Amino acid sequence: MKKHPKPVPKFSSESEERKFWETHDSSQYVDWSEAQPARFPNLKPSTQAISLRLPLSMLERLKIEANKRDVPYQSLIKIWLEEKLSA
């Protein structure tokens, strides 16, 4: 006999929902045997700010190259790093 999951309560805020799920087992509220894989193709990967010290002359050359390509210099750095890492 199939066990029916409990109904998920209504929450008045995200904070209230977070507290609820921190103390409750989702298997009592969701039938995971019927779960389907999900894809979120439009989500941007998480990023983290870093500090990178560059010689001023290198930074100026980067800015010039970025300007030629009409992109922010930080974006150009990320593009070039990705190209190098993918090679």
Secondary structure, DSSP 4 states (H G I P E B T S, - for coil): -PPPPPPPPP-SSHHHHHHHHHHS-GGGT--GGG------TTPPPP---------HHHHHHHHHHHHHHTS-HHHHHHHHHHHHHH-
